[in-house]
Amino acid sequence: MLYDVVVVGGGIAGLMAAIEARSSNNKVALITKGNLFKSNSSMASGGINAVLDYGDSDAIDKHIEDTLKGSYGLGDAKSIATLCKHAPRIIQKLSYYGVEFDRDKEGKIAQRSFGGGSSKRTCFIGDKTGSAITQALIKKAKSVGVTFLVNTFVMNLTYTGKRVSGVIALRRFDSSVVVYLAKAIILAGGGYAGIYRGYSTNSPDYSGDMHALALRAGLALQDMEFVQFHPTGFVKTSYLVSEAARGEGGYLINSEGDRFVDELGTRDVVSRAISKEMAEGKEVFIDLRHLSQEHIEQKLPSLYKSAYHQAGIDITKELLPIKPVAHYSMGGIQTTMTKTSLHGLFVCGECASNGVHGANRLGGNSLLEASVFGELAGIEARNFIRNKELMTIDYNQVIKEIELVDKIFDQETGKNFNAIRVSLGKMMFEKVGITRNEENLTDAFSYLKYLRSEVKSLHCVNKERTNNVELISILELRNALEVAEAVVLSAQKRTESRGAHYRSDYKDMRSDMAFPMVVTEFKPNFFRVGFEKNRFIDNLRKFIKG
Ligand SMILES: Cc1cc2nc3c(=O)[nH]c(=O)nc-3n(C[C@H](O)[C@H](O)[C@H](O)COP(=O)(O)OP(=O)(O)OC[C@H]3O[C@@H](n4cnc5c(N)ncnc54)[C@H](O)[C@@H]3O)c2cc1C
């Protein structure tokens, strides 16, 4: 199957990219591994950051400054300036595509506070911001003629020399391996916080497929140790209590009834404060009882319903127990804006590491990143394909994937993939979670080596090739283990505390470590990990001078 541009991912980044990449004389396909409405983007609730007035350069500078500050010295000034300067236009574009942002009494787009922001700049649609934007973009993408290839799991990239040539994918409905040839590929496949299964707001399928396939294609991963823990998930189900709940005035209190932290502080600070309370044996709750029922129903409708259905709690009258949960991965495939070291390959959204977030992310900045850099990736891909021919495919690469699928089907196993998946999540939360130290990281590394040897002998119990759920889960698990190892090795090497990476054995931030950490795979399953000392620094100097 031949396309001009193939986009992997149907979240906001992928949809924005596909819309921009499409023109009247090119063919654009967008691939998702599940259905089109299933993505972290469609679960995003709280909002999207933007200064709305183009002319208000002071307010835009403040957005840049907050984002740089939140990155703890690892932000790339150029990427951050691009993010914040394009924000007013992106909100207008989304409105034009049919997104109906909530309005204030004067009819202007309403804005709320979000953690780490120095002013109210988060635009929203109740607490359904992500799903409202996703739906509008799906409509727009359909109307411009993007082809959707759903239930298609991308396994690997194909490339010739330094030029990408297509993707190898597995069709869920018949487990066949197919190749999509394209002149340019855009990866927008989301993050890896789902490797913390059972302790994550992400759907478990967000466990780093893109990162693992990028490693296998010789690309570098960057900032992998930085995983953001959101302070407030439901204790039982890890369902996200959006920052909007605190933005609207919710308090955090412990079982002694005390408020113990500034609720609107950055997520790392608030998460650590909650874990400390919990380590002392106290429970932690979000208290919304002082807000009126009408206010809650209007501003936090999903939370109101979910608390009732999932935890049996009426938040207008009762305290809601919460715990911190893995939420967002700052690390990703190393990019310069959206470009990578493979020609024709562009990366955007949560799976990219372009220096927008550095060591931490401000709430509301990732939907903005997905929109701004998704749009840019689409433009870059459209420009790239001009006068380009399709490349040939190395069919040895395809045969390897067919053999892998056959092997997973054909042999027998006594092992259960789900048990391994669950124990990976628990181990990562306990040993590579909110607080890390050398002993735990060393244990984590040994355990991962053991799980990786176990996974080699995982096979499908159910041999039916139609809609086989096990097959994709096994492939995801292989990727998740590879990505987990990159996280652990990076966390080990960073012997300091910075942003979301907190080490109880190295509590201070070190000036000699103010550089991104980069992971590459030099032969299958062997990683090289180190600081990249020249990256971003010139940029930052220019920004500080200018
Ligand atoms: C519960 C929750 C609430 C959030 N709230 C906010 C918020 O209020 N504000 C904010 O700024 N951010 C928020 N975030 C973060 C934000 O939603 C994400 O960072 C952002 O949506 C990522 O968008 P994306 O397009 O990069 O990827 P995603 O939306 O994660 O989409 C990834 C896509 O890639 C596809 N894919 C993945 N792997 C494969 C594969 N192997 N083959 C084929 N397809 C594949 C998936 O099918 C999916 O379509 C929230 C996140 C969560 C989980």
The ligand as a Tripos MOL2 file, in Angstrom:
@<TRIPOS>MOLECULE
LIG
   53    58     1     0     0
SMALL
NO_CHARGES

@<TRIPOS>ATOM
      1 C1         -6.2720   11.1820   31.7760 C.3       1 LIG1
      2 C2         -5.3980   12.2000   31.1240 C.ar      1 LIG1
      3 C3         -5.7060   13.5560   31.2190 C.ar      1 LIG1
      4 C4         -4.8830   14.5150   30.6200 C.ar      1 LIG1
      5 N1         -5.2390   15.8420   30.7140 N.ar      1 LIG1
      6 C5         -4.4840   16.7790   30.0700 C.ar      1 LIG1
      7 C6         -4.8580   18.1630   30.0740 C.ar      1 LIG1
      8 O1         -5.8720   18.5470   30.6370 O.2       1 LIG1
      9 N2         -4.0670   19.0390   29.4130 N.ar      1 LIG1
     10 C7         -2.9270   18.6780   28.7550 C.ar      1 LIG1
     11 O2         -2.2490   19.5210   28.1710 O.2       1 LIG1
     12 N3         -2.5610   17.3540   28.7180 N.ar      1 LIG1
     13 C8         -3.3080   16.4130   29.3490 C.ar      1 LIG1
     14 N4         -2.9340   15.0860   29.3110 N.ar      1 LIG1
     15 C9         -1.7860   14.7000   28.4760 C.3       1 LIG1
     16 C10        -2.2150   14.7060   27.0150 C.3       1 LIG1
     17 O3         -3.4940   14.1370   26.9000 O.3       1 LIG1
     18 C11        -1.2500   13.9190   26.1340 C.3       1 LIG1
     19 O4          0.0610   14.2980   26.3780 O.3       1 LIG1
     20 C12        -1.5460   14.1970   24.6630 C.3       1 LIG1
     21 O5         -2.9190   14.0080   24.4050 O.3       1 LIG1
     22 C13        -0.7220   13.2880   23.7760 C.3       1 LIG1
     23 O6         -1.2080   13.4040   22.4780 O.3       1 LIG1
     24 P1         -0.5550   12.5820   21.2940 P.3       1 LIG1
     25 O7         -1.3270   12.9600   20.0930 O.co2     1 LIG1
     26 O8          0.9020   12.7920   21.3120 O.co2     1 LIG1
     27 O9         -0.7820   11.0550   21.6620 O.3       1 LIG1
     28 P2         -2.0790   10.2040   22.1250 P.3       1 LIG1
     29 O10        -3.2770   11.0480   22.2940 O.co2     1 LIG1
     30 O11        -1.6200    9.4270   23.3010 O.co2     1 LIG1
     31 O12        -2.3450    9.2580   20.8900 O.3       1 LIG1
     32 C14        -1.4840    8.2220   20.5470 C.3       1 LIG1
     33 C15        -2.0090    7.5290   19.3030 C.3       1 LIG1
     34 O13        -0.9920    6.6430   18.8310 O.3       1 LIG1
     35 C16        -1.5510    5.4050   18.4740 C.3       1 LIG1
     36 N5         -0.5320    4.3590   18.6290 N.ar      1 LIG1
     37 C17         0.2910    4.1390   19.6750 C.ar      1 LIG1
     38 N6          1.0860    3.0760   19.4410 N.ar      1 LIG1
     39 C18         0.7600    2.6080   18.2210 C.ar      1 LIG1
     40 C19         1.2040    1.5260   17.4140 C.ar      1 LIG1
     41 N7          2.1630    0.6870   17.8050 N.pl3     1 LIG1
     42 N8          0.6270    1.3450   16.2120 N.ar      1 LIG1
     43 C20        -0.3520    2.1640   15.7700 C.ar      1 LIG1
     44 N9         -0.8190    3.2100   16.4830 N.ar      1 LIG1
     45 C21        -0.2720    3.4310   17.6970 C.ar      1 LIG1
     46 C22        -2.7270    5.2340   19.4050 C.3       1 LIG1
     47 O14        -3.6610    4.3260   18.8530 O.3       1 LIG1
     48 C23        -3.2470    6.6730   19.4800 C.3       1 LIG1
     49 O15        -4.1080    6.9080   18.4010 O.3       1 LIG1
     50 C24        -3.7390   14.1170   29.9180 C.ar      1 LIG1
     51 C25        -3.4180   12.7570   29.8210 C.ar      1 LIG1
     52 C26        -4.2410   11.7990   30.4100 C.ar      1 LIG1
     53 C27        -3.8750   10.3580   30.3090 C.3       1 LIG1
@<TRIPOS>BOND
     1     1     2 1
     2     2     3 ar
     3     2    52 ar
     4     3     4 ar
     5     4     5 ar
     6     4    50 ar
     7     5     6 ar
     8     6     7 ar
     9     6    13 1
    10     7     8 2
    11     7     9 ar
    12     9    10 ar
    13    10    11 2
    14    10    12 ar
    15    12    13 ar
    16    13    14 ar
    17    14    15 1
    18    14    50 ar
    19    15    16 1
    20    16    17 1
    21    16    18 1
    22    18    19 1
    23    18    20 1
    24    20    21 1
    25    20    22 1
    26    22    23 1
    27    23    24 1
    28    24    25 2
    29    24    26 1
    30    24    27 1
    31    27    28 1
    32    28    29 2
    33    28    30 1
    34    28    31 1
    35    31    32 1
    36    32    33 1
    37    33    34 1
    38    33    48 1
    39    34    35 1
    40    35    36 1
    41    35    46 1
    42    36    37 ar
    43    36    45 ar
    44    37    38 ar
    45    38    39 ar
    46    39    40 ar
    47    39    45 ar
    48    40    41 1
    49    40    42 ar
    50    42    43 ar
    51    43    44 ar
    52    44    45 ar
    53    46    47 1
    54    46    48 1
    55    48    49 1
    56    50    51 ar
    57    51    52 ar
    58    52    53 1
@<TRIPOS>SUBSTRUCTURE
     1 LIG1         1 GROUP 0 **** ****
